[in-house]
Amino acid sequence: MNKRVVITGIGAVTPLGIGTAKLYDRLECGDCAVQPMPEWNKYKGLASRVAAVAPLEDEKTISRKIRRSMGRLSIFAAQAAKQAIIDAGIDDAFLIGGRLGCVAGSTMGSAGSITEVYEMMIPEYDLSIMPSTKFFQCVSHTAAMNVAQYLGISGIVVATSAACASGTQAIGFGYDMIRCGRQIAMLCGGAEEVHPMVTGSFDVLYATSTKYNDQASSTPRPFDKDRDGIVCGEGSGMLVLEEYEHARNRGAKIYGEIIGYSTCSSSSHISQSNAGTMSRCMRQAMDMAGIEPKDVDYINAHATATIQGDVEEAAAIFDVFGSDTPVSSLKGAIGHTLGASGPIELIATLIMIEKNRIIATRNLETIDPQCKMIKHVQKNTDAKIDIFLKNNFAFGNINAAILCRRID
């Protein structure tokens, strides 16, 4: 019999600040973390010059022995993970005892560290000058590895890497490990860092916002007729997932229960979204949960503000849910934090459940006619959310969706 899985701890470092309270409070106030990046002007061919930058503070509270293997994204992950562990009330004995694992995702290793390695090596083609610790900052499993080292985790440690779906897949993997009895608890999430190399990668695909370099807070614009692409962001969201009876027996606070998860793909196109595959992913999550579309009270959309991506997601949501289920995206406030977006946005939605409040889509002023068939939330709205769906969709047509419900 599958075990029930609940969320008992949350932690975040985001472009809106450090901590989950700062994240939610500034979202509710309608703040925008996107800012101009004048230091990027030196990069030729870079069209998008805005980003949502997270604060890097108090990193020296992590011992140098541990910190030297961490790039920027791993520091964010470690800080968010520590918050989540404290919030869950996990003691040291349980943390290191093998019954708690860690799974964290990112699009790649530390972009800043990778760039530093090439800048050191290429002038003389001299590998001997590369510090040994740089390798650990650059590897694709840097977040999972460094968080586990930092906290002394000895259970299952796994990294997910599927671009924008990475963090949500990490949560889904943790959910599966607890459901099937492999672990009692899992520390799950994702991390990412802003860098011109990352923005430039989207730039060459014509996927970034370029029209608002002088009006940074006006972009990105999910579902809006004047949207022109993503704005890269950074930070980390980490959650403690726990077997329900274990959490209840120790009197843990429960933010919500995960009741369904799906990840699926399509070979239709390497970079273009596909509404049919998105629909299938959402339906599979509901099938696992044993619920109908009418049971879902809110959808936290992926909605990155790309031209085609938003249209495809709106079509998929309409196909599955019709036009009555409230939908919003948080990326107008925090940008697209890529591999961290799923966990960060899931955390914000869990707090919405507590507050009985739906945060509106920032910068959604005039709904694109091709996206108007769904129920957009354009103003913060009081609402009791019992069940919500969190979507994330990545390049390669890799999709992920998680269903959560309130536990009173």
C-alpha positions as CSV (number, residue, x, y, z in Angstrom):
1,M,0.0,0.0,0.0
2,N,1.4,3.4,-1.0
3,K,2.2,5.7,1.9
4,R,0.8,9.2,2.2
5,V,3.3,12.1,1.7
6,V,3.0,15.5,3.4
7,I,5.1,18.7,3.3
8,T,6.4,19.7,6.8
9,G,9.1,22.2,6.1
10,I,9.8,25.0,3.6
11,G,12.8,27.3,2.9
12,A,13.6,29.8,0.2
13,V,16.1,32.3,-1.1
14,T,14.5,34.2,-4.0
15,P,14.8,37.5,-5.9
16,L,12.3,38.9,-3.4
17,G,14.6,38.2,-0.4
18,I,15.7,35.5,2.0
19,G,13.0,33.4,3.6
20,T,9.5,32.2,2.8
21,A,7.8,35.1,4.7
22,K,9.7,37.7,2.6
23,L,8.7,35.8,-0.6
24,Y,5.0,35.8,0.2
25,D,4.7,39.2,1.7
26,R,6.4,40.9,-1.3
27,L,4.3,38.8,-3.7
28,E,1.2,40.0,-2.0
29,C,2.4,43.6,-2.2
30,G,2.8,43.3,-5.9
31,D,6.6,43.9,-5.8
32,C,8.8,43.1,-8.8
33,A,12.4,41.9,-8.4
34,V,13.5,42.3,-12.0
35,Q,16.2,44.9,-12.4
36,P,18.5,46.2,-15.2
37,M,21.9,44.6,-15.5
38,P,24.3,47.4,-16.7
39,E,27.3,45.2,-16.0
40,W,26.1,43.0,-18.9
41,N,26.6,45.8,-21.5
42,K,30.1,44.5,-22.2
43,Y,28.7,41.3,-23.7
44,K,28.3,41.5,-27.4
45,G,25.2,40.1,-28.9
46,L,23.3,39.9,-25.6
47,A,19.9,41.4,-26.3
48,S,18.2,40.8,-22.9
49,R,19.8,43.0,-20.2
50,V,17.4,42.4,-17.2
51,A,17.4,39.8,-14.6
52,A,15.8,38.9,-11.2
53,V,18.8,38.7,-8.8
54,A,18.6,37.1,-5.4
55,P,20.6,38.4,-2.4
56,L,23.7,36.5,-1.5
57,E,24.1,37.1,2.2
58,D,25.6,35.4,5.3
59,E,27.3,32.8,3.1
60,K,30.2,32.7,5.6
61,T,28.0,31.0,8.2
62,I,28.7,28.0,6.0
63,S,32.1,26.7,7.0
64,R,34.9,27.4,4.5
65,K,35.7,23.7,4.3
66,I,32.1,23.1,3.0
67,R,31.6,26.4,1.2
68,R,34.7,26.1,-1.1
69,S,33.0,23.4,-3.2
70,M,29.9,25.6,-3.6
71,G,29.1,28.0,-6.4
72,R,26.4,30.6,-6.1
73,L,23.5,28.3,-6.7
74,S,24.7,25.7,-4.2
75,I,25.0,28.4,-1.5
76,F,21.4,29.4,-2.3
77,A,20.4,25.7,-2.0
78,A,22.2,25.2,1.3
79,Q,20.6,28.2,2.8
80,A,17.1,27.3,1.7
81,A,17.7,23.7,2.8
82,K,18.7,24.8,6.3
83,Q,15.6,26.9,6.6
84,A,13.4,24.0,5.6
85,I,15.0,21.6,8.0
86,I,14.6,24.1,10.9
87,D,11.0,24.8,9.8
88,A,10.2,21.1,9.9
89,G,11.8,20.6,13.3
90,I,14.1,17.9,12.1
91,D,16.6,17.0,14.7
92,D,20.3,16.2,14.0
93,A,19.9,12.5,14.8
94,F,17.2,12.0,12.2
95,L,18.9,14.3,9.7
96,I,22.1,12.1,9.6
97,G,20.5,8.8,10.4
98,G,19.9,7.5,6.9
99,R,16.1,7.7,6.9
100,L,16.1,11.2,5.2
101,G,17.4,11.7,1.7
102,C,18.0,14.7,-0.6
103,V,17.1,15.4,-4.2
104,A,17.8,18.7,-5.8
105,G,17.7,19.9,-9.4
106,S,19.2,22.6,-11.5
107,T,19.6,23.3,-15.2
108,M,23.4,23.0,-15.0
109,G,26.2,23.5,-12.6
110,S,27.3,26.9,-11.4
111,A,27.4,29.1,-14.6
112,G,29.6,31.6,-12.9
113,S,32.1,28.9,-11.8
114,I,32.1,27.3,-15.3
115,T,32.9,30.7,-16.8
116,E,35.7,31.3,-14.4
117,V,37.3,27.9,-15.3
118,Y,37.3,28.7,-19.0
119,E,38.6,32.2,-18.4
120,M,41.5,30.8,-16.3
121,M,42.3,27.9,-18.6
122,I,41.9,29.2,-22.2
123,P,44.6,31.9,-22.4
124,E,47.4,29.4,-21.9
125,Y,45.5,26.2,-22.2
126,D,46.8,25.4,-18.7
127,L,44.6,23.1,-16.7
128,S,47.1,23.0,-13.8
129,I,45.9,26.4,-12.6
130,M,42.3,25.3,-12.0
131,P,41.5,24.9,-8.3
132,S,40.3,21.4,-7.5
133,T,37.2,22.7,-5.8
134,K,36.0,24.3,-9.0
135,F,35.0,20.9,-10.3
136,F,32.5,20.5,-7.5
137,Q,31.0,23.8,-8.3
138,C,30.5,23.0,-11.9
139,V,29.1,19.5,-11.9
140,S,25.4,19.1,-12.7
141,H,24.7,17.5,-9.3
142,T,26.4,20.3,-7.4
143,A,23.2,21.4,-5.5
144,A,22.3,18.0,-4.2
145,M,25.8,17.0,-3.4
146,N,26.7,20.2,-1.5
147,V,23.4,20.3,0.4
148,A,23.9,16.7,1.5
149,Q,27.5,17.4,2.5
150,Y,26.5,20.6,4.4
151,L,23.8,19.0,6.4
152,G,25.3,15.5,6.9
153,I,22.6,13.7,5.0
154,S,23.3,10.0,4.5
155,G,20.2,8.8,2.9
156,I,19.4,8.7,-0.9
157,V,21.0,11.6,-2.7
158,V,19.9,12.3,-6.3
159,A,20.1,15.2,-8.7
160,T,17.6,16.0,-11.4
161,S,18.4,18.0,-14.5
162,A,15.6,18.8,-16.9
163,A,15.9,22.6,-17.2
164,C,12.7,24.3,-16.0
165,A,11.2,21.0,-14.8
166,S,14.2,20.1,-12.6
167,G,12.9,21.2,-9.3
168,T,9.5,19.8,-9.8
169,Q,10.9,16.5,-10.8
170,A,13.0,16.6,-7.7
171,I,9.9,16.9,-5.6
172,G,8.2,14.2,-7.6
173,F,11.1,11.9,-7.1
174,G,11.1,12.5,-3.3
175,Y,7.4,11.9,-3.3
176,D,7.9,8.5,-5.0
177,M,10.7,7.5,-2.6
178,I,8.5,8.1,0.4
179,R,5.3,6.6,-1.2
180,C,7.1,3.3,-1.8
181,G,8.8,3.2,1.6
182,R,12.4,3.8,0.5
183,Q,12.8,6.8,2.9
184,I,10.8,8.3,5.7
185,A,11.6,11.9,4.6
186,M,13.2,13.7,1.7
187,L,14.6,17.2,1.4
188,C,13.6,18.2,-2.1
189,G,14.0,21.3,-4.4
190,G,16.0,23.2,-6.9
191,A,18.5,26.0,-7.3
192,E,19.7,28.3,-10.0
193,E,21.9,31.3,-10.6
194,V,21.7,34.3,-12.9
195,H,24.5,34.7,-15.3
196,P,24.8,36.3,-18.8
197,M,25.8,32.9,-20.2
198,V,22.4,31.5,-19.1
199,T,20.4,34.5,-20.4
200,G,22.4,34.4,-23.6
201,S,21.5,30.7,-24.1
202,F,17.8,31.7,-24.2
203,D,18.7,34.8,-26.2
204,V,19.9,32.8,-29.2
205,L,16.6,30.9,-29.1
206,Y,14.7,34.2,-29.3
207,A,13.1,33.3,-25.9
208,T,14.1,36.3,-23.8
209,S,12.5,39.6,-23.0
210,T,14.3,42.3,-24.9
211,K,11.8,45.2,-25.3
212,Y,11.9,46.2,-21.6
213,N,15.5,46.7,-20.9
214,D,14.7,50.3,-19.8
215,Q,11.5,49.3,-18.0
216,A,12.7,46.3,-16.0
217,S,9.7,46.0,-13.7
218,S,7.4,45.8,-16.7
219,T,8.7,42.4,-17.7
220,P,8.1,39.4,-17.8
221,R,4.4,39.6,-18.8
222,P,2.8,36.1,-18.5
223,F,-0.2,35.7,-20.7
224,D,-0.2,39.4,-21.7
225,K,-0.6,40.5,-25.3
226,D,2.7,42.6,-25.0
227,R,4.8,39.8,-23.6
228,D,8.1,39.2,-25.3
229,G,9.9,36.4,-23.5
230,I,11.4,35.2,-20.2
231,V,13.5,37.1,-17.7
232,C,16.1,34.8,-16.0
233,G,16.0,34.7,-12.2
234,E,17.9,32.9,-9.4
235,G,17.6,31.4,-6.0
236,S,16.4,28.2,-4.4
237,G,13.3,26.6,-2.9
238,M,13.6,23.5,-0.7
239,L,10.9,21.5,1.0
240,V,10.8,18.7,3.5
241,L,8.6,15.8,2.4
242,E,7.6,13.3,5.0
243,E,5.6,10.2,5.5
244,Y,2.2,11.3,6.9
245,E,2.1,9.0,10.0
246,H,5.7,9.9,10.9
247,A,4.9,13.6,10.7
248,R,1.7,13.3,12.7
249,N,3.3,11.2,15.4
250,R,5.9,13.8,16.0
251,G,3.4,16.6,15.9
252,A,4.9,18.3,12.9
253,K,3.2,21.2,11.2
254,I,1.8,20.1,7.9
255,Y,1.6,22.6,5.0
256,G,-0.2,20.2,2.6
257,E,-0.3,16.7,1.2
258,I,1.0,15.7,-2.2
259,I,-1.7,13.6,-3.8
260,G,-0.6,13.3,-7.4
261,Y,2.5,13.8,-9.6
262,S,3.3,13.2,-13.3
263,T,6.2,13.8,-15.6
264,C,6.0,13.0,-19.2
265,S,7.5,14.0,-22.6
266,S,7.0,14.3,-26.3
267,S,9.3,14.1,-29.2
268,S,7.3,16.7,-31.2
269,H,9.9,19.5,-30.9
270,I,13.1,20.1,-28.9
271,S,12.3,23.7,-27.9
272,Q,8.6,24.4,-28.7
273,S,5.9,23.7,-26.2
274,N,3.1,21.2,-26.9
275,A,-0.4,21.6,-25.5
276,G,-1.3,18.0,-26.0
277,T,1.6,16.7,-23.9
278,M,0.9,19.4,-21.2
279,S,-2.7,18.2,-21.0
280,R,-1.6,14.6,-20.7
281,C,0.7,15.5,-17.8
282,M,-2.0,17.3,-15.9
283,R,-4.5,14.5,-16.4
284,Q,-2.0,11.8,-15.3
285,A,-1.4,13.7,-12.1
286,M,-5.1,13.8,-11.4
287,D,-5.5,10.2,-12.3
288,M,-2.9,9.3,-9.7
289,A,-4.8,11.4,-7.1
290,G,-8.2,10.0,-8.1
291,I,-9.7,13.4,-8.6
292,E,-11.6,15.2,-11.4
293,P,-10.8,18.6,-12.9
294,K,-13.7,20.1,-11.0
295,D,-12.0,19.3,-7.7
296,V,-9.0,21.6,-8.4
297,D,-9.4,25.0,-6.9
298,Y,-6.4,26.8,-8.4
299,I,-3.6,26.3,-10.9
300,N,-0.2,27.9,-10.5
301,A,0.9,28.1,-14.1
302,H,4.4,27.7,-15.5
303,A,3.7,30.7,-17.8
304,T,7.1,32.1,-18.6
305,A,5.9,34.9,-20.9
306,T,7.3,33.3,-24.1
307,I,5.0,33.8,-27.1
308,Q,4.2,30.2,-27.9
309,G,4.7,28.7,-24.4
310,D,1.9,30.7,-22.8
311,V,-0.5,30.1,-25.7
312,E,0.1,26.3,-25.5
313,E,-0.2,26.2,-21.7
314,A,-3.5,28.2,-21.8
315,A,-4.8,25.8,-24.4
316,A,-3.8,22.8,-22.3
317,I,-5.4,24.2,-19.2
318,F,-8.6,25.0,-21.1
319,D,-8.6,21.5,-22.6
320,V,-8.4,19.9,-19.1
321,F,-10.2,22.4,-16.8
322,G,-12.3,24.6,-19.0
323,S,-12.7,28.3,-18.1
324,D,-13.7,28.2,-14.4
325,T,-10.5,27.3,-12.5
326,P,-8.5,30.3,-11.3
327,V,-5.0,30.5,-12.9
328,S,-2.0,32.8,-12.1
329,S,1.7,32.9,-12.6
330,L,4.3,34.3,-10.2
331,K,7.0,34.9,-12.8
332,G,6.0,38.5,-13.4
333,A,7.3,39.2,-9.9
334,I,10.4,36.9,-9.6
335,G,11.3,36.1,-13.2
336,H,11.9,32.6,-14.3
337,T,14.2,30.9,-11.8
338,L,14.5,27.8,-14.1
339,G,15.3,24.7,-12.1
340,A,14.2,26.5,-8.9
341,S,10.9,27.7,-10.3
342,G,8.8,24.7,-9.3
343,P,9.8,24.5,-5.7
344,I,9.8,28.3,-5.1
345,E,6.3,28.7,-6.7
346,L,5.0,25.6,-4.9
347,I,6.2,27.1,-1.6
348,A,4.4,30.4,-2.4
349,T,1.2,28.5,-3.2
350,L,1.3,26.5,0.0
351,I,1.4,29.8,1.9
352,M,-1.6,31.0,-0.3
353,I,-3.5,28.0,1.2
354,E,-2.7,29.2,4.7
355,K,-3.7,32.8,3.8
356,N,-6.8,31.8,1.8
357,R,-5.5,34.1,-0.9
358,I,-4.6,33.8,-4.6
359,I,-1.7,36.0,-5.8
360,A,-2.4,37.7,-9.1
361,T,-0.2,37.5,-12.2
362,R,1.9,40.6,-12.1
363,N,2.2,42.6,-15.4
364,L,-0.9,40.9,-16.9
365,E,-2.6,44.1,-18.1
366,T,-4.2,43.0,-21.3
367,I,-4.8,39.3,-21.8
368,D,-3.6,37.9,-25.1
369,P,-6.7,36.9,-27.1
370,Q,-5.0,33.5,-27.7
371,C,-4.8,33.0,-23.9
372,K,-8.2,34.5,-22.8
373,M,-10.1,31.2,-22.7
374,I,-9.0,30.4,-19.1
375,K,-9.8,32.2,-15.8
376,H,-6.9,34.6,-15.2
377,V,-6.4,36.2,-11.8
378,Q,-5.4,39.8,-12.4
379,K,-6.0,41.1,-8.8
380,N,-5.2,39.4,-5.5
381,T,-8.3,37.4,-4.5
382,D,-9.6,35.9,-1.3
383,A,-10.3,32.2,-2.0
384,K,-10.3,28.9,-0.1
385,I,-7.9,26.5,-1.9
386,D,-8.3,22.9,-0.9
387,I,-6.6,21.4,-4.0
388,F,-4.1,23.1,-6.3
389,L,-2.0,22.1,-9.3
390,K,1.5,23.3,-10.0
391,N,2.8,23.1,-13.6
392,N,6.3,23.2,-15.0
393,F,7.3,22.6,-18.6
394,A,10.8,22.4,-20.0
395,F,12.8,22.3,-23.2
396,G,12.7,18.9,-24.8
397,N,8.9,18.8,-24.1
398,I,9.6,17.5,-20.6
399,N,6.6,18.3,-18.4
400,A,5.9,18.0,-14.7
401,A,2.8,18.6,-12.6
402,I,2.2,18.2,-8.9
403,L,-1.2,18.1,-7.1
404,C,-1.4,19.2,-3.4
405,R,-4.3,19.4,-1.0
406,R,-4.9,21.2,2.2
407,I,-4.8,19.2,5.5
408,D,-6.8,21.0,8.2
